[in-house]
Amino acid sequence: MSRPTKPKPSGGRESFLIFMVVGCGILATLSMNSLTTPPAEQHDAGGTQAAVPSAPPLVEQQPDKPIALVDVPLATGEEPLDKLFVQSGCAVCHTIPGIGPAQGRQGPKLVLGTNGPTRLADPNYHGTAESVREYIQESILSPGTYIVPGYSDRVMPRWYGKRLNAKSLDRIAHYLEGLEE
C-alpha cells in the first residue's frame, strides 16, 4: 500500500529567492536612507538662520500618487562595486569572482568574459545582443530571453529595468564582461 503524497507547493524555492532579492533591495535602500542625515542649521554672518538646500529625493513623488516599492532604485551607480552587487540583489543568487558576499548558488556563476561568447553563439539564444556587454544588459533587463541550461526561468526578477538606473547597469555589465575563469 502506497502512501499518498502531498502536493509540492508551486514556486516555493523560486518565491523564496525572489523574496530574498526584494528583501536585500529594501534593506539596502533603508540603510542608504538611514545614512543620510538632515543638514545642519547654518547661520549667516549676522547670526540669523540661513536656508540650507536639501538633497533631491531619490524618487520623484507625484502629489496624488504614493511611491511604490518598484519605484525605489536599488542603487545609485556611485557605490563601490561590491556594495552595488549586494544592493542590486545579484549576490543573493550568483557567485561573482571578486565580490566577496556574492556566493549564491541559484543562478549561474557570472564569469561572462569566458562564457558570454559561448552563450551568444548558442543556437538556443534568440536575443538581440551582439556583444557580451549587450548580452549582460539584456539578461538583466529581459531575463527570459536566454535561460542558461540547468537553471530555472523564473528565478531572475523581471523588474530590474524599473529598479536599476543606467549607470548601475553599465557598471555591472562592465565588471562582468571582464571576468574570466
C-alpha beads as a LAMMPS data file, in Angstrom:
LAMMPS data file: protein, C-alpha beads

181 atoms
180 bonds

1 atom types
1 bond types

-500.0 500.0 xlo xhi
-500.0 500.0 ylo yhi
-500.0 500.0 zlo zhi

Masses

1 110.0

Atoms # bond

1 1 1 0.000 0.000 0.000
2 1 1 1.494 3.309 -1.026
3 1 1 1.230 6.461 0.968
4 1 1 -0.498 9.432 -0.575
5 1 1 1.973 12.155 -1.380
6 1 1 1.399 15.744 -0.519
7 1 1 1.426 18.084 -3.454
8 1 1 4.555 20.178 -3.607
9 1 1 3.895 23.891 -3.180
10 1 1 4.388 25.592 -6.501
11 1 1 7.242 28.042 -6.778
12 1 1 8.409 27.620 -3.190
13 1 1 12.114 27.954 -3.788
14 1 1 11.691 30.493 -6.553
15 1 1 9.300 32.575 -4.441
16 1 1 11.765 32.456 -1.563
17 1 1 14.614 33.650 -3.800
18 1 1 12.551 36.492 -5.184
19 1 1 11.580 37.402 -1.618
20 1 1 15.283 37.423 -0.647
21 1 1 16.270 39.666 -3.578
22 1 1 13.470 42.105 -2.803
23 1 1 14.380 41.992 0.896
24 1 1 18.029 42.763 0.149
25 1 1 16.966 45.679 -2.025
26 1 1 14.706 47.027 0.705
27 1 1 17.388 46.675 3.379
28 1 1 19.984 48.293 1.153
29 1 1 17.627 51.176 0.400
30 1 1 16.795 51.625 4.068
31 1 1 20.452 51.560 5.024
32 1 1 21.228 54.159 2.342
33 1 1 18.407 56.357 3.634
34 1 1 19.481 55.983 7.262
35 1 1 22.990 57.117 6.380
36 1 1 21.726 60.450 5.122
37 1 1 21.368 62.949 7.915
38 1 1 19.389 66.147 7.788
39 1 1 21.552 69.148 7.004
40 1 1 22.835 71.118 9.966
41 1 1 21.433 74.553 10.533
42 1 1 23.598 77.232 9.059
43 1 1 23.765 80.819 10.209
44 1 1 24.843 83.779 8.186
45 1 1 27.335 86.414 9.383
46 1 1 24.588 88.282 11.264
47 1 1 23.671 85.172 13.269
48 1 1 20.323 84.573 11.579
49 1 1 19.431 81.143 10.323
50 1 1 20.110 80.705 6.604
51 1 1 18.176 78.335 4.358
52 1 1 20.039 75.128 3.614
53 1 1 19.183 73.425 0.341
54 1 1 18.063 69.847 0.827
55 1 1 19.233 66.921 -1.256
56 1 1 16.884 65.925 -4.059
57 1 1 14.749 62.893 -3.250
58 1 1 15.795 59.501 -4.639
59 1 1 12.364 59.156 -6.217
60 1 1 10.244 61.985 -7.565
61 1 1 6.904 61.706 -5.815
62 1 1 3.745 62.800 -7.569
63 1 1 1.359 64.613 -5.188
64 1 1 -1.546 62.223 -5.765
65 1 1 0.452 59.035 -6.285
66 1 1 2.075 57.050 -3.450
67 1 1 5.573 55.702 -4.004
68 1 1 5.535 52.000 -4.829
69 1 1 8.384 49.675 -3.898
70 1 1 9.232 49.169 -7.578
71 1 1 9.790 52.946 -7.875
72 1 1 12.650 52.920 -5.356
73 1 1 16.026 52.412 -7.051
74 1 1 18.198 49.582 -5.774
75 1 1 21.413 51.526 -6.248
76 1 1 22.678 54.866 -7.491
77 1 1 25.614 53.541 -9.504
78 1 1 28.014 55.536 -7.336
79 1 1 28.546 52.748 -4.769
80 1 1 31.722 50.658 -4.566
81 1 1 31.309 47.586 -6.810
82 1 1 30.792 45.065 -4.004
83 1 1 28.062 47.235 -2.487
84 1 1 26.488 47.764 -5.925
85 1 1 26.199 43.994 -6.483
86 1 1 24.808 43.427 -2.975
87 1 1 22.284 46.278 -3.125
88 1 1 21.135 45.187 -6.565
89 1 1 20.469 41.682 -5.247
90 1 1 22.931 39.903 -7.564
91 1 1 24.909 38.460 -4.640
92 1 1 21.869 36.572 -3.333
93 1 1 21.772 34.129 -6.262
94 1 1 25.060 34.412 -8.163
95 1 1 28.694 33.693 -7.437
96 1 1 30.704 36.631 -8.729
97 1 1 34.510 36.415 -8.546
98 1 1 35.995 39.407 -6.752
99 1 1 32.743 40.233 -4.954
100 1 1 33.134 38.600 -1.524
101 1 1 29.471 38.396 -0.482
102 1 1 28.391 37.010 -3.895
103 1 1 28.459 33.276 -3.197
104 1 1 24.939 32.406 -4.414
105 1 1 24.130 29.030 -5.936
106 1 1 20.710 29.585 -7.508
107 1 1 21.953 31.420 -10.579
108 1 1 24.912 30.722 -12.852
109 1 1 28.409 31.845 -11.878
110 1 1 28.966 35.198 -13.534
111 1 1 32.188 34.897 -15.487
112 1 1 30.843 36.462 -18.644
113 1 1 34.253 37.184 -20.173
114 1 1 34.563 33.395 -20.533
115 1 1 31.026 32.129 -21.097
116 1 1 29.338 35.214 -22.632
117 1 1 30.608 34.496 -26.175
118 1 1 29.530 30.846 -25.822
119 1 1 26.017 31.886 -24.811
120 1 1 25.740 34.335 -27.703
121 1 1 26.716 31.519 -30.096
122 1 1 24.276 29.012 -28.552
123 1 1 21.565 28.031 -31.089
124 1 1 19.020 28.422 -28.271
125 1 1 19.918 32.094 -27.840
126 1 1 17.245 34.227 -29.527
127 1 1 18.080 37.658 -28.156
128 1 1 19.298 40.747 -29.973
129 1 1 22.662 41.287 -28.266
130 1 1 25.721 41.470 -30.493
131 1 1 28.361 41.810 -27.784
132 1 1 28.963 40.357 -24.339
133 1 1 28.127 43.703 -22.720
134 1 1 24.804 43.851 -24.599
135 1 1 24.117 40.236 -23.612
136 1 1 24.676 41.074 -19.922
137 1 1 22.367 44.074 -20.105
138 1 1 19.739 42.053 -21.957
139 1 1 19.994 39.264 -19.372
140 1 1 19.332 41.736 -16.569
141 1 1 16.563 43.703 -18.260
142 1 1 14.882 40.813 -20.084
143 1 1 15.930 37.686 -18.177
144 1 1 13.685 35.259 -20.056
145 1 1 15.389 35.945 -23.393
146 1 1 18.005 33.249 -22.764
147 1 1 17.954 30.750 -19.923
148 1 1 21.304 29.188 -19.083
149 1 1 20.865 25.392 -19.295
150 1 1 20.293 23.854 -15.870
151 1 1 18.731 26.993 -14.340
152 1 1 15.110 27.989 -13.852
153 1 1 13.399 30.622 -15.952
154 1 1 11.591 32.202 -13.012
155 1 1 14.337 32.988 -10.501
156 1 1 15.740 36.184 -12.021
157 1 1 13.411 39.088 -11.168
158 1 1 11.682 40.721 -14.131
159 1 1 11.586 44.217 -12.592
160 1 1 15.267 45.177 -12.768
161 1 1 14.572 47.565 -15.648
162 1 1 12.475 49.638 -13.253
163 1 1 14.868 49.409 -10.299
164 1 1 18.337 49.787 -11.850
165 1 1 19.424 53.060 -13.370
166 1 1 21.623 53.257 -16.462
167 1 1 24.809 53.966 -14.504
168 1 1 24.312 50.937 -12.235
169 1 1 23.536 48.704 -15.207
170 1 1 26.589 49.941 -17.107
171 1 1 28.945 49.421 -14.143
172 1 1 27.601 45.903 -13.552
173 1 1 27.956 44.974 -17.238
174 1 1 31.451 46.492 -17.472
175 1 1 32.669 44.459 -14.484
176 1 1 31.051 41.167 -15.526
177 1 1 32.267 41.250 -19.125
178 1 1 35.857 41.289 -17.857
179 1 1 35.511 38.216 -15.615
180 1 1 37.112 35.017 -16.882
181 1 1 37.593 31.539 -15.434

Bonds

1 1 1 2
2 1 2 3
3 1 3 4
4 1 4 5
5 1 5 6
6 1 6 7
7 1 7 8
8 1 8 9
9 1 9 10
10 1 10 11
11 1 11 12
12 1 12 13
13 1 13 14
14 1 14 15
15 1 15 16
16 1 16 17
17 1 17 18
18 1 18 19
19 1 19 20
20 1 20 21
21 1 21 22
22 1 22 23
23 1 23 24
24 1 24 25
25 1 25 26
26 1 26 27
27 1 27 28
28 1 28 29
29 1 29 30
30 1 30 31
31 1 31 32
32 1 32 33
33 1 33 34
34 1 34 35
35 1 35 36
36 1 36 37
37 1 37 38
38 1 38 39
39 1 39 40
40 1 40 41
41 1 41 42
42 1 42 43
43 1 43 44
44 1 44 45
45 1 45 46
46 1 46 47
47 1 47 48
48 1 48 49
49 1 49 50
50 1 50 51
51 1 51 52
52 1 52 53
53 1 53 54
54 1 54 55
55 1 55 56
56 1 56 57
57 1 57 58
58 1 58 59
59 1 59 60
60 1 60 61
61 1 61 62
62 1 62 63
63 1 63 64
64 1 64 65
65 1 65 66
66 1 66 67
67 1 67 68
68 1 68 69
69 1 69 70
70 1 70 71
71 1 71 72
72 1 72 73
73 1 73 74
74 1 74 75
75 1 75 76
76 1 76 77
77 1 77 78
78 1 78 79
79 1 79 80
80 1 80 81
81 1 81 82
82 1 82 83
83 1 83 84
84 1 84 85
85 1 85 86
86 1 86 87
87 1 87 88
88 1 88 89
89 1 89 90
90 1 90 91
91 1 91 92
92 1 92 93
93 1 93 94
94 1 94 95
95 1 95 96
96 1 96 97
97 1 97 98
98 1 98 99
99 1 99 100
100 1 100 101
101 1 101 102
102 1 102 103
103 1 103 104
104 1 104 105
105 1 105 106
106 1 106 107
107 1 107 108
108 1 108 109
109 1 109 110
110 1 110 111
111 1 111 112
112 1 112 113
113 1 113 114
114 1 114 115
115 1 115 116
116 1 116 117
117 1 117 118
118 1 118 119
119 1 119 120
120 1 120 121
121 1 121 122
122 1 122 123
123 1 123 124
124 1 124 125
125 1 125 126
126 1 126 127
127 1 127 128
128 1 128 129
129 1 129 130
130 1 130 131
131 1 131 132
132 1 132 133
133 1 133 134
134 1 134 135
135 1 135 136
136 1 136 137
137 1 137 138
138 1 138 139
139 1 139 140
140 1 140 141
141 1 141 142
142 1 142 143
143 1 143 144
144 1 144 145
145 1 145 146
146 1 146 147
147 1 147 148
148 1 148 149
149 1 149 150
150 1 150 151
151 1 151 152
152 1 152 153
153 1 153 154
154 1 154 155
155 1 155 156
156 1 156 157
157 1 157 158
158 1 158 159
159 1 159 160
160 1 160 161
161 1 161 162
162 1 162 163
163 1 163 164
164 1 164 165
165 1 165 166
166 1 166 167
167 1 167 168
168 1 168 169
169 1 169 170
170 1 170 171
171 1 171 172
172 1 172 173
173 1 173 174
174 1 174 175
175 1 175 176
176 1 176 177
177 1 177 178
178 1 178 179
179 1 179 180
180 1 180 181
